[in-house]
Amino acid sequence: MKPSEHLTVRGPEDILGFIPHSLGYWPADSLVAMTLQGNRLGATLRLDLPGPETLADPRDYARTVRDYLQADENADAALLACFTNDGWMEPPGTYRGLLDALQSELGDAGMPVRDAWYVGDAFWRDAFCTDPSCCPSPGRSVQAIRDSMLNAEMVFRGSSVGPAPEDRGPAPAAMSAESRARLRAAEAAWTVPLDVRRGSRAQFDALLDSWEPLFLSGQCPADPLIQGFFRASLRVPSWRDAVLVMAAAGRAAACAGADQFGIFDATCQLAPVRPRGAGVLGTGSGTAVVTPGPVPGAEPPVPGYGEILLGLEPPLPDWTSMNNLDRVLELLAAGGGQAAAAALSGRGWISWCRGRGSYAAAHLGQALDEEPGYRLAELLLELVQRGTLCGWAARKEAAWRKFEPDAA
């Protein structure tokens, strides 16, 4: 992993061309607000544009935007873009009152609005300029944004703009009824032996051994028996959380947190189970016996599950492992049910850690569709809807895009 190089902004087209790369998709009916730190771009926020009732008095909406942007403690200015086809009416215009409220709130908060634009499907224009000599109606072609130098540079670096979160179906998209039935049967077959080993330290260690190679490869064996094993393991909340924590902060943190929460039962002495081909300890007999080792030492201190899941520790997560886990969870979400809810919640957490709230909300919403009331999805969705930033996303030195400029 290496940090991205500085990008050169030559004009509004470059700023507007960067937004879809920052979000991962081209927004619609959206307000996008970006903080500035001197002449450097900071955080990017996307919100749905408000409806008529809110536009009649947009002050609360503007305060919400202000509160979100204040998470960037180094911000000293802001840029605004309304992605809408309704920004071309005669002054004051559909959203002029909203922009005025945003100017007032952000200015009072020490983040004066330096510029604002309307961006439609075909044209874009300055939101404040009324001089037809420099801002003729209906505006400039959106193609100028797509052809901007910064957009070309981002594409050259490997960045891509995908579909909007609401346009993405459950992943993976295509699974035959026969394949789904085999996968669910394998999952059910593993659920019983794993359930009676929830308190087994040996099973916990064997489970982490099985997941670890997936963090390195981003791939899961195609055998439905093996996929069923991993899906069944995600149905145990303490194991699911350990997988997320290990991807971000390493095995020591996963083990220390499990000890802290007291998930182990010394009376559970059953030998651990796992299908052949899952992980690195397969014995050829369909089981693996792992001798529990000591919990890694506390030098340096190992962060707790809560700190890790909120992105407060470690200072820099293992983005490579988290990206690979995301790919694996996408595969394991196939087949539906509670295991899919767990996998989609994990994907929602990873998207939230990346600072992609729209994708996080989409994954978490899918999780709740699969399993209404699924607690992890509800908790994470509440954070997303409140505009709470993951600690890593809020710090530029730890942010995902800094280390994964070519990630889609």
Buried (B, 14 or more C-beta within 10 A) or exposed (E): EEEBEEBEBEEBBBBBBBBBBBBBBBBBEBBBBBBBBEEEBBBBBBBEBBEEEBBEEBBEBBBBBBEBBBBBEEBBBBBBBBBBEEBBEEEEBBBBBBBBBBBBBBBEBEBEBEBBBBBBEEBBBBBBBEEEEEBEEEBBEBEBBBEBBBBEBBBEEEBEBBEBBEEBEBBEEEBEEEEBEBBBEBBEBBBEBBEEBBBBBBBBBBBBBBBBBBBEEBEBBEBBBBBBBBBBBBBBEBBBBBBBBBBBBBBBBBBBBBBEEEBBEEEBEEEBBBBBEBBEBBEEEEBBEBEEEEBBEEEEEBBBBEBBBBBBBBEBBBBBBBBBBBBBBBBBBBBBBBBBBBBBBBBBBBBBBBBBBBBBBBBBBBBBBBBEEBEBBBEBBEBBEEBBBBBBBBBBEBBBBBBBBEBE
